[in-house]
Amino acid sequence: MKDSLKTNRGIILWLFGSCFLIWLMIMLGGATRLTHSGLSIVEWKPIVGIIPPFTEAAWLEEFAKYQQFPEYQLINHGMTLSEFKFIFFMEYSHRLLGRLIGLFFFIPLLYFWARGQLTPGLKKMSLGVAVLGMAQGFMGWYMVKSGLVKDPSVSHYRLTVHLVLALILFGVLFFAGLRHLYPNEKVVKSPTSKTTVMLVHFSALAIVLTIIYGGFVAGLKAGKMYNTYPLMGGDFIPTEWAYLSPVWLNFLENPATIQWVHRTLAVITMALVISAMIGVMRANYGKIVKGSAKLMIIAIVFQVILGITTLVHVVPVSLGTLHQGTAVVVLGLMLTVIYNMNRRAYD
């Protein structure tokens, strides 16, 4: 029995530890983007790239590579070597953390697998995570590559896919962690109204959609325009919302429209989440669900206020990074609520 508890505790630490590192990775990715550091390393070397420049000659060689690309030529022309070292280390740290996450996940995986401590379901999940992790690494480079061309700005589509893949990895591992944290406890199903259940799932969908548009905002630097709230240039809807043709393209590529969609979705999501969580707290669930629902309300209100503050201060690095990290916290809390509402269905 003690060995079983020890094994379970080890797996829980492994799964949630991986989630924590992914959360840090998403935060560091946000900081890297906001400091305009993402295009400082112009090569993708998954193995030898772990070694940074040490000598002055090595630094000058790396700097010379960067100078051959549009970001230096059009934006950072005249940058000093010292300034280059800062943005290099931001991107290097981001890539290094990605490698460390891989080691943190795979070494315990091999250990638990060899000792026969993984269930068939966890083995399948781990293989899926491994594939997603490799896809995430490739997507990171594919995103960077889009900024090493004529326009020194990464594709907002690729950036958003890069973010969504990270969130999927987080969600899968977090959900697996919840299943091990509450493995066999049965919960008496509450006669929750269909409206509340529907609101919970609509809230989860709204959170994901809002985050996706947050990725579009980040990729297009849309947070740098219309830094007022609630009006945008004196109007609730920006005057250039239909600038592109056909009209639907504005919802994918027009920075003003995308900022409006993101901020509108944020308010709608907050209303949905609060309504859903109030319904959940009124139902006959246990303390875990009710406690998570209360935290969910606090987190979503804080996230909206933080988003507005970030906007009106023209997206400083600290607030922008925190806003991105809090989105992951909101997602984690929503997964906790959904899992524990339906725990018997997953046992």
C-alpha positions as CSV (number, residue, x, y, z in Angstrom):
1,M,0.0,0.0,0.0
2,K,2.8,2.4,0.9
3,D,4.7,1.6,-2.3
4,S,1.4,2.3,-4.2
5,L,1.0,5.7,-2.5
6,K,4.7,6.5,-3.1
7,T,4.4,5.6,-6.8
8,N,1.3,7.7,-7.2
9,R,2.9,10.6,-5.5
10,G,5.8,10.4,-7.8
11,I,3.6,10.3,-10.9
12,I,1.6,13.3,-9.6
13,L,4.7,15.3,-9.0
14,W,6.0,14.4,-12.5
15,L,2.7,15.4,-14.2
16,F,2.1,18.6,-12.3
17,G,5.8,19.4,-12.4
18,S,5.7,19.2,-16.2
19,C,2.6,21.5,-16.2
20,F,4.4,24.0,-14.0
21,L,7.4,24.1,-16.4
22,I,5.1,24.5,-19.4
23,W,3.4,27.4,-17.6
24,L,6.9,29.0,-17.1
25,M,7.7,28.3,-20.7
26,I,4.5,30.1,-21.9
27,M,5.4,33.1,-19.6
28,L,9.0,33.2,-20.8
29,G,7.7,33.0,-24.4
30,G,5.5,36.0,-23.8
31,A,8.5,37.9,-22.3
32,T,10.7,36.9,-25.2
33,R,8.1,38.2,-27.7
34,L,7.5,41.5,-25.7
35,T,11.3,42.2,-25.6
36,H,11.5,41.6,-29.3
37,S,14.0,38.8,-28.7
38,G,12.4,36.0,-30.7
39,L,14.3,36.5,-33.9
40,S,17.8,36.9,-32.3
41,I,18.8,33.3,-32.9
42,V,18.6,32.7,-36.7
43,E,19.4,29.0,-36.7
44,W,17.7,25.9,-35.3
45,K,20.2,23.5,-33.8
46,P,18.2,21.2,-31.4
47,I,21.4,19.5,-30.1
48,V,24.4,21.7,-30.4
49,G,22.3,24.8,-29.9
50,I,22.3,24.1,-26.2
51,I,25.8,25.6,-26.0
52,P,25.8,29.4,-26.1
53,P,28.6,31.6,-27.3
54,F,31.4,31.9,-24.7
55,T,34.2,33.8,-26.4
56,E,34.2,37.3,-27.9
57,A,34.8,35.8,-31.3
58,A,31.8,33.4,-31.0
59,W,29.6,36.4,-30.0
60,L,30.7,38.4,-32.9
61,E,30.0,35.5,-35.2
62,E,26.5,35.1,-33.8
63,F,25.9,38.8,-34.1
64,A,27.1,38.8,-37.7
65,K,24.5,36.1,-38.5
66,Y,21.8,38.2,-37.0
67,Q,22.9,41.3,-38.9
68,Q,22.1,39.5,-42.2
69,F,18.4,39.4,-41.5
70,P,15.7,42.1,-41.9
71,E,15.0,42.7,-38.2
72,Y,18.5,44.1,-37.7
73,Q,18.6,45.9,-41.1
74,L,15.2,47.5,-40.7
75,I,14.6,47.9,-37.0
76,N,17.7,47.3,-34.9
77,H,20.4,48.8,-37.2
78,G,23.2,50.2,-35.1
79,M,22.4,47.8,-32.2
80,T,25.5,47.2,-30.0
81,L,26.9,43.8,-29.1
82,S,25.8,44.2,-25.5
83,E,22.2,44.9,-26.6
84,F,22.3,41.9,-28.9
85,K,23.5,39.7,-26.0
86,F,20.3,40.6,-24.0
87,I,17.9,39.6,-26.7
88,F,20.0,36.5,-27.6
89,F,19.9,35.3,-24.0
90,M,16.1,35.9,-23.8
91,E,15.5,33.6,-26.8
92,Y,18.3,31.2,-25.7
93,S,16.6,30.9,-22.3
94,H,13.3,30.1,-23.9
95,R,14.8,27.4,-26.1
96,L,16.8,26.0,-23.2
97,L,13.7,25.7,-21.0
98,G,12.1,23.8,-23.8
99,R,14.9,21.3,-23.8
100,L,14.8,21.0,-20.0
101,I,11.0,20.3,-20.1
102,G,11.8,17.5,-22.5
103,L,14.3,16.0,-20.1
104,F,12.0,16.5,-17.1
105,F,9.2,14.7,-18.9
106,F,11.2,11.8,-20.6
107,I,13.6,10.8,-17.8
108,P,10.8,10.0,-15.3
109,L,8.7,8.5,-18.1
110,L,11.4,6.0,-18.8
111,Y,11.8,5.3,-15.1
112,F,8.1,4.7,-14.4
113,W,7.7,2.7,-17.6
114,A,10.6,0.4,-16.8
115,R,9.2,-0.2,-13.4
116,G,5.8,-1.0,-14.7
117,Q,4.2,1.9,-12.8
118,L,2.3,3.3,-15.7
119,T,-1.3,2.4,-16.7
120,P,-2.0,1.6,-20.3
121,G,-3.9,4.9,-20.6
122,L,-1.0,6.8,-19.2
123,K,1.4,5.1,-21.6
124,K,-0.7,6.2,-24.6
125,M,-1.0,9.7,-23.2
126,S,2.8,9.9,-22.7
127,L,3.4,8.8,-26.3
128,G,0.9,11.5,-27.5
129,V,2.6,14.1,-25.4
130,A,6.0,13.1,-26.9
131,V,4.6,13.6,-30.4
132,L,3.0,16.9,-29.4
133,G,6.2,18.0,-27.8
134,M,8.3,17.4,-30.9
135,A,5.6,19.1,-33.0
136,Q,5.8,22.1,-30.6
137,G,9.5,22.4,-31.0
138,F,9.2,22.3,-34.8
139,M,6.4,24.9,-34.7
140,G,8.5,27.2,-32.6
141,W,11.2,27.2,-35.3
142,Y,8.6,27.4,-38.1
143,M,7.2,30.5,-36.4
144,V,10.7,32.1,-36.0
145,K,11.4,31.3,-39.6
146,S,8.4,33.4,-40.8
147,G,10.1,36.5,-39.3
148,L,13.5,35.9,-41.1
149,V,12.2,37.1,-44.4
150,K,11.3,40.4,-45.9
151,D,8.9,41.4,-43.0
152,P,10.7,41.0,-39.7
153,S,7.6,39.9,-37.9
154,V,6.5,36.4,-37.2
155,S,3.2,35.0,-38.6
156,H,0.4,35.6,-36.1
157,Y,-1.1,32.3,-37.3
158,R,2.1,30.3,-36.5
159,L,2.5,32.1,-33.2
160,T,-1.1,31.2,-32.2
161,V,-0.6,27.6,-33.2
162,H,2.6,27.6,-31.1
163,L,0.7,28.9,-28.1
164,V,-2.3,26.5,-28.6
165,L,0.1,23.5,-28.8
166,A,1.6,24.5,-25.5
167,L,-1.9,24.8,-24.0
168,I,-2.9,21.4,-25.3
169,L,0.3,19.9,-23.7
170,F,-0.6,21.7,-20.5
171,G,-4.2,20.6,-20.6
172,V,-3.4,16.9,-21.3
173,L,-0.8,16.7,-18.6
174,F,-2.9,18.7,-16.1
175,F,-6.0,16.4,-16.7
176,A,-3.8,13.3,-16.3
177,G,-2.5,14.8,-13.0
178,L,-6.1,15.4,-11.8
179,R,-6.9,11.7,-12.5
180,H,-4.0,10.6,-10.3
181,L,-4.7,13.2,-7.6
182,Y,-8.3,11.9,-7.3
183,P,-8.0,8.4,-8.6
184,N,-11.0,6.5,-7.2
185,E,-13.0,8.9,-5.1
186,K,-16.7,8.7,-6.0
187,V,-18.8,11.8,-6.1
188,V,-22.6,11.7,-5.7
189,K,-23.8,13.2,-8.9
190,S,-25.6,16.4,-8.3
191,P,-28.9,17.2,-10.0
192,T,-27.3,20.1,-11.7
193,S,-29.5,21.9,-14.2
194,K,-28.7,21.4,-17.8
195,T,-28.3,25.1,-18.1
196,T,-25.4,25.1,-15.6
197,V,-23.7,22.2,-17.3
198,M,-24.1,24.0,-20.7
199,L,-22.8,27.2,-19.2
200,V,-19.7,25.4,-17.9
201,H,-18.9,24.0,-21.3
202,F,-19.6,27.2,-23.1
203,S,-17.4,29.0,-20.6
204,A,-14.5,26.6,-21.4
205,L,-15.0,27.1,-25.1
206,A,-15.1,30.9,-24.6
207,I,-11.8,30.7,-22.6
208,V,-10.1,28.8,-25.4
209,L,-11.4,31.2,-28.1
210,T,-10.4,34.2,-26.1
211,I,-6.9,32.8,-25.7
212,I,-6.7,32.1,-29.5
213,Y,-7.6,35.7,-30.2
214,G,-5.0,36.8,-27.6
215,G,-2.5,35.0,-29.7
216,F,-3.7,36.9,-32.8
217,V,-3.4,40.2,-30.8
218,A,0.2,39.3,-29.8
219,G,1.3,38.2,-33.2
220,L,-0.1,41.4,-34.9
221,K,1.0,43.7,-32.0
222,A,-2.7,44.8,-31.9
223,G,-2.3,45.6,-28.2
224,K,-0.2,48.7,-29.2
225,M,-3.2,50.4,-30.9
226,Y,-6.3,51.9,-29.2
227,N,-4.9,51.9,-25.7
228,T,-8.1,53.1,-24.2
229,Y,-11.0,51.3,-22.6
230,P,-13.9,50.8,-23.1
231,L,-13.9,53.0,-26.2
232,M,-11.6,52.6,-29.2
233,G,-11.0,55.9,-30.8
234,G,-14.2,57.3,-29.3
235,D,-16.3,54.4,-30.5
236,F,-17.2,51.0,-29.2
237,I,-16.3,49.4,-32.6
238,P,-13.2,50.8,-34.4
239,T,-14.0,52.7,-37.5
240,E,-11.6,50.6,-39.6
241,W,-13.1,47.2,-38.5
242,A,-14.1,46.4,-42.1
243,Y,-11.0,47.8,-43.8
244,L,-10.1,44.5,-45.5
245,S,-12.0,42.7,-48.2
246,P,-13.7,40.3,-48.0
247,V,-15.2,41.3,-44.6
248,W,-14.5,38.0,-42.9
249,L,-10.7,38.6,-43.4
250,N,-10.9,41.4,-40.9
251,F,-11.6,38.9,-38.1
252,L,-8.3,37.1,-38.9
253,E,-5.9,39.8,-40.1
254,N,-7.1,43.3,-39.2
255,P,-5.3,44.3,-36.0
256,A,-8.1,46.8,-34.9
257,T,-10.9,44.3,-35.4
258,I,-8.9,41.5,-33.7
259,Q,-8.3,43.7,-30.7
260,W,-12.0,44.5,-30.5
261,V,-12.9,40.8,-30.8
262,H,-10.4,39.9,-28.0
263,R,-11.6,42.5,-25.6
264,T,-15.3,41.7,-26.4
265,L,-14.7,38.0,-26.0
266,A,-13.0,38.7,-22.7
267,V,-16.1,40.4,-21.2
268,I,-18.4,37.8,-22.6
269,T,-16.2,35.0,-21.2
270,M,-16.1,36.6,-17.8
271,A,-19.9,36.9,-17.7
272,L,-20.3,33.2,-18.8
273,V,-17.8,32.0,-16.3
274,I,-19.3,33.9,-13.4
275,S,-22.8,32.7,-14.2
276,A,-21.6,29.1,-14.6
277,M,-19.6,29.1,-11.4
278,I,-22.5,30.5,-9.4
279,G,-24.6,27.7,-10.8
280,V,-21.9,25.2,-9.8
281,M,-21.6,26.5,-6.3
282,R,-25.4,26.3,-5.8
283,A,-25.4,22.6,-6.8
284,N,-24.7,19.7,-4.4
285,Y,-21.0,19.2,-5.2
286,G,-18.2,18.7,-2.8
287,K,-15.7,21.3,-1.4
288,I,-13.2,20.8,-4.2
289,V,-15.6,21.8,-6.9
290,K,-17.0,24.7,-4.9
291,G,-13.6,25.9,-3.9
292,S,-12.3,25.7,-7.5
293,A,-15.5,27.6,-8.7
294,K,-14.8,30.4,-6.2
295,L,-11.1,30.6,-7.4
296,M,-12.3,30.6,-11.0
297,I,-14.5,33.7,-10.4
298,I,-11.6,35.5,-8.8
299,A,-9.1,34.4,-11.5
300,I,-11.4,35.5,-14.4
301,V,-12.2,38.9,-12.9
302,F,-8.5,39.4,-12.2
303,Q,-7.6,38.4,-15.7
304,V,-10.0,40.9,-17.3
305,I,-8.8,43.7,-15.1
306,L,-5.2,42.7,-15.8
307,G,-5.9,42.7,-19.6
308,I,-7.4,46.2,-19.4
309,T,-4.5,47.5,-17.3
310,T,-2.0,45.9,-19.8
311,L,-3.8,47.6,-22.7
312,V,-4.0,51.1,-21.2
313,H,-0.3,51.0,-20.3
314,V,0.6,50.0,-23.9
315,V,1.6,46.4,-23.0
316,P,4.6,46.6,-20.8
317,V,6.7,43.4,-20.5
318,S,5.7,42.7,-16.9
319,L,2.0,43.1,-17.3
320,G,1.9,41.4,-20.7
321,T,3.8,38.4,-19.4
322,L,1.6,38.1,-16.3
323,H,-1.5,38.4,-18.5
324,Q,-0.4,35.5,-20.6
325,G,0.5,33.4,-17.6
326,T,-2.8,34.1,-15.9
327,A,-4.7,32.8,-18.9
328,V,-3.1,29.4,-18.2
329,V,-4.1,29.5,-14.6
330,V,-7.7,30.2,-15.7
331,L,-7.6,27.2,-18.0
332,G,-6.2,25.0,-15.3
333,L,-9.0,26.0,-12.9
334,M,-11.6,25.4,-15.5
335,L,-10.2,21.9,-16.1
336,T,-10.3,21.3,-12.3
337,V,-14.0,22.3,-12.1
338,I,-15.0,20.2,-15.2
339,Y,-13.0,17.1,-14.0
340,N,-14.4,17.1,-10.5
341,M,-18.0,17.8,-11.7
342,N,-17.8,14.6,-13.8
343,R,-15.3,12.5,-11.8
344,R,-17.3,9.3,-11.9
345,A,-17.4,9.5,-15.7
346,Y,-13.6,9.4,-15.8
347,D,-12.9,6.7,-13.3
